[in-house]
Amino acid sequence: MKILIVDDSPHALVLAKARLSSENLELITADCGTVGLEMARGQKPDLILLDVDMPDMSGFDVCRAMKSEMDLCMIPIIFLTGSDDVQDRVKGLNLGAVDYVTKPFDGFELQARVNAALRTKHMQDLLIEHAHIDPLTGMSNRRALTKRLNREWSRVQRHGGTMSLIMADLDHFKHINDTFGHSIGDKVLQEVAKAITAQCRNLDLPARYGGEEFAIVVPDGTAEQATVLAERCRQAITNTQVTVGSQEVRVTASLGVADTADAPSTEALIAAADQALYQAKQAGRNRCAIARGAAEAPATV
């Protein structure tokens, strides 16, 4: 795990690094608050040891800035301070710090408090991870999809470019559940999830949107370009099969694709992809359709 130590005292930096170097941790340091904040943004450490009294930017100000940023707000902070003032401790804890260590600190106490904070951080990371994973398919769930969609939307708004969204719905899936039972239906969903994930790049985010519906966030490219991925997924789903006794259970999917070119919000983007999905269903299923009346992707029914 990675620890960022921010302190304008070279002596304190040396002591902290000496005590923690035996813990198999990656230690990075900054000698002022401004640099420390930039390193936190770039390095995303698991824990920050933060001096309160620094000339350029106080530890309180660094903490306040971090807690206001989505990518940094969950990083635990332990304040290092030469003061025993109760009001300072209360202020730091109210800003979101998890602990205080008074300087000159005892090396063993620092080590113990760091280990305790890292254990808590590890459990927090596990909870966050599981909160964003669909338990049946192992894919990202709708919550993770929404989070990624909002992040990519913000990126497009800041830097330009285009983001696309693919929505996919399995055709006649209720018939599979009614005919073979929900356990076979679950197996089909698992195999479809594998097929979709195998077609995606590391950059993309495939997710289970709910029920028999899936979605893929494609961070770059137009809807026409993303339809190439949608068509690969459609073909992979068509080739998916689950054996039940002497029978092979197969499924097809209809997919809709939209991009941010004309969408004023993430909600509008989802609605456009969903409308394109509906168009694919109306056109006969087992095909891909692009939002806003664009040409339909080729499909083999």
Secondary structure as the mmCIF struct_conf table of DSSP 4:
data_model
#
loop_
_struct_conf.conf_type_id
_struct_conf.id
_struct_conf.beg_label_comp_id
_struct_conf.beg_label_asym_id
_struct_conf.beg_label_seq_id
_struct_conf.end_label_comp_id
_struct_conf.end_label_asym_id
_struct_conf.end_label_seq_id
STRN STRN1 LYS A 2 VAL A 6
BEND BEND1 ASP A 8 ASP A 8
HELX_RH_AL_P HELX_RH_AL_P1 PRO A 10 LEU A 20
HELX_RH_3T_P HELX_RH_3T_P1 SER A 21 GLU A 23
BEND BEND2 ASN A 24 ASN A 24
STRN STRN2 GLU A 26 ALA A 30
BEND BEND3 ASP A 31 CYS A 32
HELX_RH_AL_P HELX_RH_AL_P2 GLY A 33 GLN A 43
BEND BEND4 ASP A 46 ASP A 46
STRN STRN3 LEU A 47 ASP A 51
BEND BEND5 VAL A 52 VAL A 52
BEND BEND6 PRO A 55 MET A 57
HELX_RH_AL_P HELX_RH_AL_P3 GLY A 59 LYS A 67
TURN_TY1_P TURN_TY1_P1 SER A 68 SER A 68
BEND BEND7 GLU A 69 GLU A 69
TURN_TY1_P TURN_TY1_P2 MET A 70 MET A 74
BEND BEND8 ILE A 75 ILE A 75
STRN STRN4 ILE A 77 THR A 81
BEND BEND9 GLY A 82 GLY A 82
HELX_RH_AL_P HELX_RH_AL_P4 VAL A 86 LEU A 95
TURN_TY1_P TURN_TY1_P3 GLY A 96 GLY A 96
STRN STRN5 ASP A 99 THR A 102
BEND BEND10 LYS A 103 PRO A 104
HELX_LH_PP_P HELX_LH_PP_P1 PHE A 105 ASP A 106
HELX_RH_AL_P HELX_RH_AL_P5 GLY A 107 ALA A 131
TURN_TY1_P TURN_TY1_P4 HIS A 132 HIS A 132
STRN STRN6 ILE A 133 ILE A 133
TURN_TY1_P TURN_TY1_P5 PRO A 135 THR A 137
BEND BEND11 MET A 139 MET A 139
STRN STRN7 SER A 140 SER A 140
HELX_RH_AL_P HELX_RH_AL_P6 ARG A 142 HIS A 159
STRN STRN8 SER A 164 LEU A 170
TURN_TY1_P TURN_TY1_P6 ASP A 171 HIS A 172
HELX_RH_AL_P HELX_RH_AL_P7 PHE A 173 PHE A 180
HELX_RH_AL_P HELX_RH_AL_P8 HIS A 182 GLN A 199
BEND BEND12 CYS A 200 CYS A 200
TURN_TY1_P TURN_TY1_P7 ASN A 202 LEU A 203
BEND BEND13 ASP A 204 ASP A 204
STRN STRN9 LEU A 205 GLY A 210
TURN_TY1_P TURN_TY1_P8 GLY A 211 GLU A 212
STRN STRN10 GLU A 213 VAL A 218
BEND BEND14 ASP A 220 GLY A 221
HELX_RH_AL_P HELX_RH_AL_P9 ALA A 223 THR A 238
TURN_TY1_P TURN_TY1_P9 ASN A 239 ASN A 239
STRN STRN11 GLN A 241 VAL A 244
TURN_TY1_P TURN_TY1_P10 GLY A 245 SER A 246
STRN STRN12 GLN A 247 ARG A 250
STRN STRN13 ALA A 253 ASP A 259
TURN_TY1_P TURN_TY1_P11 THR A 260 ALA A 261
BEND BEND15 ASP A 262 ASP A 262
BEND BEND16 PRO A 264 SER A 265
HELX_RH_AL_P HELX_RH_AL_P10 THR A 266 GLN A 282
TURN_TY1_P TURN_TY1_P12 ALA A 283 GLY A 284
BEND BEND17 ARG A 285 ARG A 287
STRN STRN14 CYS A 288 ILE A 290
BEND BEND18 ALA A 291 ALA A 291
TURN_TY1_P TURN_TY1_P13 ARG A 292 GLY A 293
HELX_LH_PP_P HELX_LH_PP_P2 ALA A 294 PRO A 298
#
